[in-house]
Amino acid sequence: MSSAVGQPFIADSVAESLAELSSATLAHPQTDSRTAALAQELKFDLLSAKQDDVNAQHLHQISRNFVSDTLTAPTPEMLAYAIRGSLGDDVFDEPCTKMFEEHIARISGKEAAIFVPSGTMSNQLALRTHLTQPPHSVLLDARAHIYVHEAGGLAYHSQALPIPVKPSNGHHLTLEDIKENILLSENIHYATTRVIALENTLNGTVIPQEEVVRISEFARENGVIMHMDGARIWHVAIKTGRSIHELCAPFDSVSMCFSKGLGAPIGSVLVGSQKFITKARWLRKLMGGGMRQTGYMAAAATYALNNNFSRLSGVHQLAQQLEQGLRELGVKITTPLETCMVFFDSANLGIPISEVVTRAKSLPDPIIIHGERLVVHVQTSPKAVEDLLALLKQLVKEKQAAGVVPNGSLNDANGAAHNPYEDVRESKKRKISEQ
């Protein structure tokens, strides 16, 4: 591994010493029969004789999976870089992790940063650190990951009232939306809004930076904290050409994910002031997020940042090809593409989404989709896009030949907020009907 390009992280002599230490440490002492029997009971081999072939096949499957960019897997090159990460304990001192945190703090323009296992922990840690004493509320988009997909963590960890707001323009929250819904009163009947949480991107769409600045200025005038769920902020930077520093500037805290978009196997980073991160580190330990030998995790995330960020422009181009191909087939695009997510509805051609899912999975070389959202990522194959479009073209021909009358659009646009638990109930209904 290298601390900077061209600079070796450890000298050969140190590497040799580590190898000797490892060999000595792992030497098996003489054991009695009872210990040997206990050891035998515990032994387990995870890896099959054909594990390399299994992994290669899985990488191929990922290239044809449009469910999420979280499914990307570390490449051999990433793993080779990661395995040379430092060997410290992050609860005490872990050199590579510390260097990585300092770098992310620097590029985001914040004083400090902390590495955590997931984006959900990063968001919840940020909110719990900001929200010190209820009653209080957090205003956010009704489609936000914090509100919909984090298992009610806002209420559980921070005892906070969420104020979910549907954007009046169907795309992103505006200052006018904020003003209409925020609770600034200290009236004892209300839970005063202490945090405004924005997500960028949100379902692949970008909030105009000018609007973010307007909201931030209003928040600061009223003593309200600004947090950004920037899990896919890397896409925003590619789309807008703005630096990470500029995108983070209006916020008191920002969560950035390295396993979404950039393709690292694990990890998010939370950035903010030194005082904020010091408190967050304490709460991370409380939440069980104080990990140990994280050097290889930080190294994998570093590799992802160095090698995959620039590839996101190619991801956007491939997503554009997918969207354009769907349009040419007459498939309805429910939300215009901005970054890596294509939202479509084939029901306008008489093709239920469920049929697309089933037929794609049944191809000789299967394609996996879970619904009307198609996510293109750094490991998506152009061939998978071609094959998916070919399947839709075939389905259109079949419906036309059968004289099927289109039954209109069944899906909401990306901007339409809905009860997230309706999805759960509908999923249960489908499973029951399939049994």
Order of alpha helices (4+ residues) and beta strands (2+ residues): beta-beta-alpha-alpha-alpha-alpha-alpha-beta-alpha-beta-alpha-alpha-beta-alpha-beta-alpha-beta-alpha-alpha-beta-beta-alpha-alpha-alpha-beta-beta-alpha-beta-alpha-alpha
